[in-house]
Amino acid sequence: MHRLSDDDDAFYAFCRQNENAKEKMREYVANGVQLGWLIDTKQQQVLIYRADGTISKHTDFSQPISGENVLPGFAFDLRLLLR
């Protein structure tokens, strides 16, 4: 797990396909991460994990994902992953 900066509650991590990524995401949130994205480029979906325990699914790769209130103003263009 890598923090975006020393004072951020956001991170990025790369999981191998044989790892249980959903379990890892729940672990990260349980340990204080405020926002996490589990990106599946094959199925073109993103599971968004939040500190309040909610998980939502984003399935439109033509629309960016946002940093919500954790990283205000941040947006990531998912189409970059499909090249």
VMD Tcl script that builds the backbone (N, CA, C; Angstrom):
set m [mol new atoms 249]
animate dup $m
set s [atomselect $m all]
$s set {name element resname resid chain x y z} {
  {N N MET 1 A 0.857 -1.168 0.000}
  {CA C MET 1 A 0.000 0.000 0.000}
  {C C MET 1 A 0.895 1.219 0.000}
  {N N HIS 2 A 0.539 2.204 -0.803}
  {CA C HIS 2 A 1.321 3.423 -0.916}
  {C C HIS 2 A 0.407 4.626 -0.732}
  {N N ARG 3 A 0.776 5.529 0.143}
  {CA C ARG 3 A -0.015 6.742 0.359}
  {C C ARG 3 A 0.266 7.726 -0.756}
  {N N LEU 4 A -0.740 8.524 -1.087}
  {CA C LEU 4 A -0.559 9.552 -2.104}
  {C C LEU 4 A 0.349 10.660 -1.583}
  {N N SER 5 A 0.286 10.941 -0.284}
  {CA C SER 5 A 1.226 11.834 0.391}
  {C C SER 5 A 1.175 11.494 1.870}
  {N N ASP 6 A 2.092 12.026 2.653}
  {CA C ASP 6 A 2.191 11.650 4.060}
  {C C ASP 6 A 0.946 11.974 4.873}
  {N N ASP 7 A 0.197 13.002 4.485}
  {CA C ASP 7 A -0.955 13.393 5.288}
  {C C ASP 7 A -2.297 12.988 4.674}
  {N N ASP 8 A -2.284 12.206 3.621}
  {CA C ASP 8 A -3.526 11.795 2.970}
  {C C ASP 8 A -4.083 10.525 3.582}
  {N N ASP 9 A -5.395 10.406 3.501}
  {CA C ASP 9 A -6.088 9.190 3.907}
  {C C ASP 9 A -6.450 8.360 2.694}
  {N N ALA 10 A -5.776 8.600 1.583}
  {CA C ALA 10 A -6.023 7.851 0.355}
  {C C ALA 10 A -4.765 7.085 -0.003}
  {N N PHE 11 A -4.927 6.076 -0.804}
  {CA C PHE 11 A -3.798 5.231 -1.138}
  {C C PHE 11 A -4.019 4.609 -2.497}
  {N N TYR 12 A -2.949 4.024 -2.987}
  {CA C TYR 12 A -3.115 3.165 -4.149}
  {C C TYR 12 A -2.383 1.872 -3.852}
  {N N ALA 13 A -2.884 0.810 -4.399}
  {CA C ALA 13 A -2.276 -0.495 -4.207}
  {C C ALA 13 A -2.549 -1.333 -5.440}
  {N N PHE 14 A -1.618 -2.191 -5.735}
  {CA C PHE 14 A -1.793 -3.105 -6.857}
  {C C PHE 14 A -1.897 -4.515 -6.293}
  {N N CYS 15 A -2.917 -5.234 -6.730}
  {CA C CYS 15 A -3.127 -6.595 -6.261}
  {C C CYS 15 A -2.960 -7.560 -7.414}
  {N N ARG 16 A -2.322 -8.656 -7.151}
  {CA C ARG 16 A -2.237 -9.709 -8.155}
  {C C ARG 16 A -3.588 -10.397 -8.259}
  {N N GLN 17 A -3.843 -11.007 -9.383}
  {CA C GLN 17 A -5.149 -11.638 -9.574}
  {C C GLN 17 A -5.414 -12.758 -8.583}
  {N N ASN 18 A -4.394 -13.382 -8.047}
  {CA C ASN 18 A -4.621 -14.483 -7.123}
  {C C ASN 18 A -4.861 -13.999 -5.693}
  {N N GLU 19 A -4.708 -12.720 -5.440}
  {CA C GLU 19 A -4.986 -12.190 -4.117}
  {C C GLU 19 A -6.487 -11.939 -3.963}
  {N N ASN 20 A -6.964 -12.019 -2.761}
  {CA C ASN 20 A -8.364 -11.708 -2.505}
  {C C ASN 20 A -8.479 -10.205 -2.325}
  {N N ALA 21 A -8.672 -9.487 -3.417}
  {CA C ALA 21 A -8.639 -8.028 -3.422}
  {C C ALA 21 A -9.765 -7.417 -2.588}
  {N N LYS 22 A -10.942 -8.005 -2.635}
  {CA C LYS 22 A -12.051 -7.450 -1.847}
  {C C LYS 22 A -11.754 -7.532 -0.361}
  {N N GLU 23 A -11.181 -8.628 0.054}
  {CA C GLU 23 A -10.806 -8.781 1.464}
  {C C GLU 23 A -9.752 -7.749 1.854}
  {N N LYS 24 A -8.778 -7.525 0.976}
  {CA C LYS 24 A -7.737 -6.520 1.218}
  {C C LYS 24 A -8.357 -5.135 1.369}
  {N N MET 25 A -9.305 -4.806 0.517}
  {CA C MET 25 A -9.942 -3.489 0.581}
  {C C MET 25 A -10.665 -3.307 1.920}
  {N N ARG 26 A -11.383 -4.323 2.353}
  {CA C ARG 26 A -12.072 -4.236 3.651}
  {C C ARG 26 A -11.057 -4.054 4.781}
  {N N GLU 27 A -9.917 -4.720 4.668}
  {CA C GLU 27 A -8.864 -4.590 5.675}
  {C C GLU 27 A -8.313 -3.162 5.697}
  {N N TYR 28 A -8.052 -2.595 4.519}
  {CA C TYR 28 A -7.539 -1.226 4.452}
  {C C TYR 28 A -8.514 -0.245 5.100}
  {N N VAL 29 A -9.799 -0.371 4.788}
  {CA C VAL 29 A -10.802 0.523 5.353}
  {C C VAL 29 A -10.887 0.331 6.870}
  {N N ALA 30 A -10.837 -0.898 7.336}
  {CA C ALA 30 A -10.870 -1.173 8.777}
  {C C ALA 30 A -9.676 -0.549 9.493}
  {N N ASN 31 A -8.589 -0.349 8.766}
  {CA C ASN 31 A -7.382 0.241 9.354}
  {C C ASN 31 A -7.284 1.743 9.117}
  {N N GLY 32 A -8.374 2.370 8.698}
  {CA C GLY 32 A -8.420 3.821 8.654}
  {C C GLY 32 A -8.388 4.490 7.298}
  {N N VAL 33 A -8.293 3.726 6.229}
  {CA C VAL 33 A -8.329 4.338 4.901}
  {C C VAL 33 A -9.730 4.900 4.670}
  {N N GLN 34 A -9.808 6.111 4.162}
  {CA C GLN 34 A -11.079 6.792 3.977}
  {C C GLN 34 A -11.759 6.470 2.647}
  {N N LEU 35 A -10.955 6.164 1.612}
  {CA C LEU 35 A -11.505 5.933 0.290}
  {C C LEU 35 A -10.585 4.997 -0.476}
  {N N GLY 36 A -11.158 3.984 -1.107}
  {CA C GLY 36 A -10.361 3.055 -1.914}
  {C C GLY 36 A -11.124 2.629 -3.147}
  {N N TRP 37 A -10.408 2.436 -4.235}
  {CA C TRP 37 A -11.023 1.994 -5.487}
  {C C TRP 37 A -10.455 0.648 -5.865}
  {N N LEU 38 A -11.298 -0.306 -6.112}
  {CA C LEU 38 A -10.902 -1.617 -6.614}
  {C C LEU 38 A -11.323 -1.646 -8.081}
  {N N ILE 39 A -10.341 -1.523 -8.960}
  {CA C ILE 39 A -10.607 -1.348 -10.389}
  {C C ILE 39 A -10.402 -2.667 -11.123}
  {N N ASP 40 A -11.431 -3.076 -11.844}
  {CA C ASP 40 A -11.389 -4.288 -12.649}
  {C C ASP 40 A -11.531 -3.870 -14.110}
  {N N THR 41 A -10.421 -3.849 -14.833}
  {CA C THR 41 A -10.457 -3.393 -16.221}
  {C C THR 41 A -11.101 -4.417 -17.144}
  {N N LYS 42 A -11.022 -5.692 -16.799}
  {CA C LYS 42 A -11.633 -6.714 -17.653}
  {C C LYS 42 A -13.150 -6.585 -17.681}
  {N N GLN 43 A -13.736 -6.380 -16.503}
  {CA C GLN 43 A -15.193 -6.231 -16.416}
  {C C GLN 43 A -15.622 -4.765 -16.503}
  {N N GLN 44 A -14.658 -3.885 -16.589}
  {CA C GLN 44 A -14.890 -2.439 -16.639}
  {C C GLN 44 A -15.828 -1.986 -15.523}
  {N N GLN 45 A -15.382 -2.259 -14.302}
  {CA C GLN 45 A -16.125 -1.797 -13.142}
  {C C GLN 45 A -15.161 -1.401 -12.034}
  {N N VAL 46 A -15.623 -0.509 -11.180}
  {CA C VAL 46 A -14.854 -0.061 -10.023}
  {C C VAL 46 A -15.734 -0.228 -8.799}
  {N N LEU 47 A -15.207 -0.896 -7.784}
  {CA C LEU 47 A -15.886 -0.946 -6.494}
  {C C LEU 47 A -15.257 0.152 -5.641}
  {N N ILE 48 A -16.094 1.036 -5.104}
  {CA C ILE 48 A -15.626 2.175 -4.325}
  {C C ILE 48 A -15.925 1.904 -2.862}
  {N N TYR 49 A -14.861 1.800 -2.066}
  {CA C TYR 49 A -14.959 1.512 -0.635}
  {C C TYR 49 A -14.784 2.808 0.143}
  {N N ARG 50 A -15.667 3.040 1.113}
  {CA C ARG 50 A -15.627 4.265 1.912}
  {C C ARG 50 A -15.503 3.926 3.400}
  {N N ALA 51 A -15.021 4.897 4.159}
  {CA C ALA 51 A -14.787 4.709 5.595}
  {C C ALA 51 A -16.069 4.371 6.356}
  {N N ASP 52 A -17.223 4.829 5.858}
  {CA C ASP 52 A -18.478 4.537 6.561}
  {C C ASP 52 A -18.984 3.124 6.300}
  {N N GLY 53 A -18.206 2.353 5.524}
  {CA C GLY 53 A -18.563 0.963 5.253}
  {C C GLY 53 A -19.357 0.753 3.977}
  {N N THR 54 A -19.753 1.838 3.321}
  {CA C THR 54 A -20.512 1.677 2.081}
  {C C THR 54 A -19.579 1.288 0.937}
  {N N ILE 55 A -20.132 0.502 0.036}
  {CA C ILE 55 A -19.426 0.079 -1.175}
  {C C ILE 55 A -20.385 0.332 -2.331}
  {N N SER 56 A -19.910 1.063 -3.335}
  {CA C SER 56 A -20.751 1.278 -4.509}
  {C C SER 56 A -19.998 0.811 -5.747}
  {N N LYS 57 A -20.771 0.580 -6.811}
  {CA C LYS 57 A -20.189 0.083 -8.048}
  {C C LYS 57 A -20.298 1.163 -9.122}
  {N N HIS 58 A -19.186 1.419 -9.788}
  {CA C HIS 58 A -19.116 2.378 -10.899}
  {C C HIS 58 A -18.833 1.553 -12.149}
  {N N THR 59 A -19.724 1.618 -13.137}
  {CA C THR 59 A -19.578 0.755 -14.318}
  {C C THR 59 A -19.429 1.516 -15.625}
  {N N ASP 60 A -19.358 2.832 -15.571}
  {CA C ASP 60 A -19.242 3.629 -16.788}
  {C C ASP 60 A -17.819 4.178 -16.912}
  {N N PHE 61 A -16.973 3.455 -17.640}
  {CA C PHE 61 A -15.572 3.875 -17.774}
  {C C PHE 61 A -15.417 5.153 -18.589}
  {N N SER 62 A -16.485 5.645 -19.215}
  {CA C SER 62 A -16.394 6.924 -19.918}
  {C C SER 62 A -16.520 8.097 -18.938}
  {N N GLN 63 A -16.924 7.803 -17.695}
  {CA C GLN 63 A -17.030 8.810 -16.651}
  {C C GLN 63 A -15.916 8.603 -15.626}
  {N N PRO 64 A -15.228 9.672 -15.216}
  {CA C PRO 64 A -14.131 9.516 -14.250}
  {C C PRO 64 A -14.648 9.149 -12.856}
  {N N ILE 65 A -13.756 8.601 -12.057}
  {CA C ILE 65 A -14.060 8.427 -10.641}
  {C C ILE 65 A -13.458 9.630 -9.917}
  {N N SER 66 A -14.084 10.010 -8.810}
  {CA C SER 66 A -13.646 11.214 -8.108}
  {C C SER 66 A -13.045 10.856 -6.754}
  {N N GLY 67 A -12.348 11.834 -6.217}
  {CA C GLY 67 A -11.778 11.702 -4.879}
  {C C GLY 67 A -12.778 12.027 -3.789}
  {N N GLU 68 A -13.999 12.329 -4.195}
  {CA C GLU 68 A -15.093 12.634 -3.277}
  {C C GLU 68 A -14.651 13.683 -2.263}
  {N N ASN 69 A -15.011 13.520 -0.990}
  {CA C ASN 69 A -14.603 14.510 0.011}
  {C C ASN 69 A -13.216 14.215 0.587}
  {N N VAL 70 A -12.618 13.100 0.224}
  {CA C VAL 70 A -11.289 12.739 0.725}
  {C C VAL 70 A -10.195 13.452 -0.073}
  {N N LEU 71 A -10.354 13.499 -1.382}
  {CA C LEU 71 A -9.425 14.193 -2.277}
  {C C LEU 71 A -10.237 15.157 -3.148}
  {N N PRO 72 A -10.703 16.261 -2.572}
  {CA C PRO 72 A -11.554 17.184 -3.333}
  {C C PRO 72 A -10.868 17.651 -4.617}
  {N N GLY 73 A -11.622 17.635 -5.698}
  {CA C GLY 73 A -11.105 18.086 -6.982}
  {C C GLY 73 A -10.373 17.026 -7.782}
  {N N PHE 74 A -10.078 15.883 -7.175}
  {CA C PHE 74 A -9.372 14.819 -7.882}
  {C C PHE 74 A -10.356 14.024 -8.728}
  {N N ALA 75 A -9.957 13.736 -9.948}
  {CA C ALA 75 A -10.746 12.871 -10.830}
  {C C ALA 75 A -9.777 12.007 -11.625}
  {N N PHE 76 A -10.132 10.754 -11.831}
  {CA C PHE 76 A -9.289 9.845 -12.601}
  {C C PHE 76 A -10.068 9.328 -13.802}
  {N N ASP 77 A -9.499 9.514 -14.977}
  {CA C ASP 77 A -10.103 9.062 -16.227}
  {C C ASP 77 A -9.813 7.571 -16.408}
  {N N LEU 78 A -10.807 6.761 -16.202}
  {CA C LEU 78 A -10.640 5.308 -16.278}
  {C C LEU 78 A -10.283 4.816 -17.681}
  {N N ARG 79 A -10.611 5.593 -18.706}
  {CA C ARG 79 A -10.283 5.194 -20.080}
  {C C ARG 79 A -8.773 5.044 -20.280}
  {N N LEU 80 A -7.986 5.708 -19.447}
  {CA C LEU 80 A -6.535 5.589 -19.543}
  {C C LEU 80 A -6.067 4.148 -19.304}
  {N N LEU 81 A -6.847 3.390 -18.548}
  {CA C LEU 81 A -6.487 2.009 -18.229}
  {C C LEU 81 A -6.837 1.035 -19.339}
  {N N LEU 82 A -7.584 1.478 -20.313}
  {CA C LEU 82 A -8.051 0.597 -21.378}
  {C C LEU 82 A -7.182 0.658 -22.627}
  {N N ARG 83 A -6.164 1.441 -22.611}
  {CA C ARG 83 A -5.282 1.591 -23.778}
  {C C ARG 83 A -4.362 0.427 -23.939}
}
mol reanalyze $m
mol bondsrecalc $m
mol representation Tube
mol addrep $m
